Amino acid sequence: MSTKNARNGSGSVERRGALWWARITAPNKPRERLPMAGSETWTRGQAKREAAKLAASYAAGRIVFDKKARKGAARTPMGALTVRPLGDKWTSGELVETYGNVNRLRVKGGAKIDAWCVAASKVRRHGTCVGSGA
């Protein structure tokens, strides 16, 4: 089933469980989604009218979202692990020490071979590692 897109700045709505949620946007601001309190008994039309009011308030700066990082999310792009540091932490056992036995996480069996391959790839960027099968 396709629905018409909301006109710019009017906010769109969707039902999630018992509440209506508004998805609002404004010029030069990120799109946000928020639950509408007391919306358990509203019709779609009522929810759309309230979403339009919320969108206008957001555009005017009367609604401000305090961004709080999700649990386990990287704080900054610089804090995100790339493949090489993740591999180093896995082969050294640091991931197991930090997170414990999550989803059967354990020190990799061929950790020494992997460490040699990573060290070799730092020296020469092309080719295959002995015993890797690649």
C-alpha angles and dihedrals in degrees: 000000000000123000130200116263116249114252114256113286096008097100126230126240138213134180116241112179109310097339135074115231124207122215107201136179139180136188112287092002130102121255111260136193124210138169118247111229116229093016097125094107100033125118121230090259093054091047091050091051091051091046090054089053091049091049091052091049091049092050091049091051096246090120117056124181117218104213111220118183116243117248108273095012119132110258095217135004087252089058093058117105120240122209097268098053090043090053091048091051092047096049093044093051094242092125091056091048092049101041104019124215098338114163089348092304110175140156107288113257096226094042096135093050091048091049090052091049092050091048091048092049090055089059098041119023097199134056135044134289118247109260095011094109091226 
